């Protein structure tokens, strides 16, 4: 299993929107960055991810699961753009802010710290465990 981080502006697509989709989940569409698209191409069904609210909140607020591997983005006119489908698994008990992540020395190499703008990012197993502990959930 691999781990990821999915960033979304809550005013565009929030954790509550994701939860409302239930087990059917939703396409993680609209990604127009080659590196982020390539990360989605690496994902497998069953991979887990952090759902991260960007903009004003800047925090991990939930955990999602990949339920469909990369496929054409239904909202793109260009076949180069692909996406995965994800479903909400659980909210975190304590949102983990970007400031908290940056203040944790063991997370200094995390993609979120180094490449903050990238909307889809890999998370190492150790980073996953640390952030889950900070969030009050079982890794």
Secondary structure, 3 states (H helix, E strand, C coil): CCEEEEEEECCCCCHHHHHHCHHHCEECCCCCCHHHHHHHHHCCCCCEEEEEEECCCCEEEEEEEEEEEEEECCCCCCCCCEEEEEEEEEEEEEEEEHHHHHHCHHHCCCHHHHCCCCCEEEECHHHHHHHHHHHCCCC
